[in-house]
Amino acid sequence: MIRLFVGLGNPGPEYEATRHNAGFWWIDALARELKATLTPERSYHGLVARTTVHGQTLWLLEPQTFMNLSGKSVAALARFFKIQPEEILIVHDELDVVPGQAKLKFGGSHAGHNGLRDIHAQLGTADYWRLRLGIGHPGVKSEVIHWVLKKPAPDQRDAIHDGIARTLKAVPAMLAGEMDKATLIVHTHKPPRPKPPRPESA
């Protein structure tokens, strides 16, 4: 079961609407749904909310360390509250998934994502859950840094937020420890139907 939900991003207004902050957007949406308030906690180097669902305590965290040091925040909170790596879900932006889609997976490599790289190092393991929110790829490797730190086009932003809304439906299954069911919910995505062509005016 998931006890700690972590969204990755960069602090500060200049980064707020950028693709790299998709993890923050997800946590913000979950906090709204749970009516939980994120507040700064210096001990955990992040914005933290603690809430209870069906008698179970769960934590929401947005590290404020900047992406490359995300693990410092995650490890501090997890160690203090004795939360095991397999009870942690890290939500982050994913270049190799199209906007609007998402992938849930357990373990595996950090695939060059600097936030995951630091979490790997600080937790000493790769055995935690990740929810990968698609932000699409610029098509050229040299453009990646510029791409993730840029605001998505309105249609892409809307698709990402639709994906966030859909994946939040998997949270009850995650809290119940039904990760197979959660995976099914996250991966079941029907793309929108193309609009029928408009009749030509006479």
C-alpha positions in Angstrom: 0.0 0.0 0.0 1.2 3.6 -0.7 1.7 5.7 2.4 3.8 8.5 0.9 2.9 10.3 -2.4 5.7 12.5 -3.8 5.4 14.9 -6.7 8.7 16.1 -8.3 9.3 19.6 -9.6 11.3 22.8 -9.1 10.2 25.4 -6.5 9.6 29.0 -7.4 7.0 30.9 -9.6 9.3 30.8 -12.7 9.0 27.0 -12.8 5.4 26.6 -11.7 3.8 26.1 -15.1 6.7 24.2 -16.7 6.6 20.6 -17.9 9.2 19.5 -15.3 6.6 20.4 -12.6 4.0 17.9 -13.7 4.6 15.9 -10.4 3.7 19.0 -8.4 0.5 19.5 -10.4 -0.5 15.9 -9.5 0.1 16.4 -5.8 -1.7 19.7 -5.9 -4.7 18.0 -7.5 -4.6 15.1 -4.9 -4.4 17.6 -2.0 -7.5 19.4 -3.4 -9.4 16.1 -3.6 -8.4 15.1 -0.1 -8.9 18.7 1.3 -5.4 18.5 2.6 -3.1 21.6 2.9 0.5 21.5 2.0 2.7 23.5 4.4 6.5 24.1 4.4 8.4 21.7 6.7 12.1 22.5 7.0 12.9 19.1 8.5 11.8 17.4 5.3 13.0 20.1 2.9 9.5 20.4 1.3 5.9 21.2 1.3 4.1 18.5 3.3 0.5 17.5 4.1 -0.6 14.7 6.5 -4.1 13.3 6.2 -6.1 10.3 7.1 -8.1 8.2 4.7 -10.2 5.2 6.1 -8.1 5.3 9.3 -4.8 5.2 7.4 -2.3 8.0 7.7 -0.8 9.2 4.4 1.7 11.8 3.4 1.9 14.2 0.5 5.2 15.7 -0.3 6.6 18.3 -2.8 10.4 18.5 -2.3 11.6 22.2 -2.4 15.2 21.2 -3.0 15.2 21.6 -6.8 14.8 18.5 -8.9 18.4 17.2 -8.7 18.3 16.9 -4.9 14.7 15.5 -4.6 16.0 12.4 -2.7 17.2 14.5 0.3 13.6 15.5 1.0 12.0 12.0 0.2 14.6 10.1 2.4 14.2 12.6 5.3 10.5 12.1 5.6 10.5 8.4 4.8 13.1 7.6 7.4 11.5 9.6 10.1 8.1 8.0 9.7 9.5 4.5 8.9 8.0 4.4 5.5 9.4 1.6 3.3 10.5 2.3 -0.3 7.8 0.0 -1.6 5.2 2.3 0.2 6.4 5.3 -1.7 4.9 6.6 -5.0 7.0 9.1 -7.0 5.1 11.1 -9.5 7.2 12.7 -12.3 7.3 14.0 -15.8 8.1 11.5 -18.5 9.6 12.4 -21.9 8.9 9.0 -23.5 5.1 9.1 -22.9 2.8 11.4 -24.8 0.9 14.2 -23.0 -2.3 12.8 -21.5 -1.0 9.3 -21.0 0.7 7.9 -17.9 2.5 4.7 -16.8 2.7 3.1 -13.4 5.7 0.9 -12.6 7.6 -0.5 -9.8 11.4 -0.4 -9.7 13.7 -0.1 -12.6 16.3 2.5 -13.7 16.1 6.2 -13.3 16.5 6.5 -17.1 18.4 9.7 -16.8 15.7 11.6 -14.8 17.7 13.7 -12.3 15.0 13.6 -9.6 14.8 9.8 -9.7 18.6 9.5 -9.8 18.9 11.3 -6.5 16.0 9.4 -4.9 17.8 6.1 -5.9 21.0 7.4 -4.2 19.3 8.6 -1.0 17.0 5.6 -0.5 19.7 3.2 -1.5 17.3 1.3 -3.7 15.2 1.5 -6.9 12.4 -0.5 -5.3 9.7 2.2 -5.1 6.7 3.0 -7.3 6.7 5.6 -10.0 3.8 7.3 -11.8 5.2 8.7 -15.1 3.1 11.5 -16.5 3.6 12.0 -20.2 5.0 15.4 -21.4 6.1 14.2 -24.8 9.6 14.6 -26.4 10.9 17.5 -28.4 12.4 15.0 -30.9 16.0 16.1 -30.4 18.1 15.1 -27.4 19.8 18.5 -27.3 16.5 20.2 -26.8 15.4 18.2 -23.8 16.6 20.5 -21.0 14.9 23.5 -22.7 11.8 21.4 -23.3 11.2 20.3 -19.7 11.8 23.8 -18.3 9.3 25.4 -20.8 5.5 25.7 -20.5 3.6 23.2 -22.6 1.3 24.5 -25.4 -2.3 24.9 -24.2 -3.5 21.7 -25.8 -0.6 19.7 -24.3 -1.2 21.3 -20.9 -4.9 20.3 -21.0 -4.0 16.8 -22.0 -1.6 16.5 -19.1 -4.2 17.8 -16.7 -6.8 15.3 -18.1 -4.2 12.5 -17.5 -3.7 13.7 -13.9 -7.5 13.7 -13.3 -7.8 10.2 -14.7 -4.8 8.7 -12.7 -6.1 10.2 -9.5 -8.9 7.6 -9.8 -6.3 5.0 -9.0 -5.5 6.4 -5.6 -8.1 4.4 -3.6 -6.6 1.2 -5.1 -3.1 2.3 -4.2 -4.2 3.0 -0.6 -5.7 -0.5 -0.4 -2.5 -2.0 -1.7 -4.2 -3.2 -4.9 -1.4 -2.1 -7.2 -2.5 -4.4 -10.1 -5.9 -2.7 -10.0 -4.3 0.8 -9.8 -2.1 -0.1 -12.8 -5.1 -1.1 -14.8 -6.8 2.2 -14.1 -3.7 4.2 -15.0 -3.1 2.3 -18.2 -6.7 2.2 -19.5 -6.8 5.3 -21.6 -9.2 5.8 -24.5 -7.9 8.6 -26.8 -10.5 11.2 -27.6 -12.5 10.4 -30.8 -11.5 12.6 -33.7 -14.1 15.3 -34.4 -16.2 14.5 -37.5 -15.4 16.8 -40.5 -17.6 19.9 -40.7 -20.0 19.8 -43.6 -19.0 22.3 -46.3 -21.3 25.2 -46.5 -23.0 25.6 -49.8 
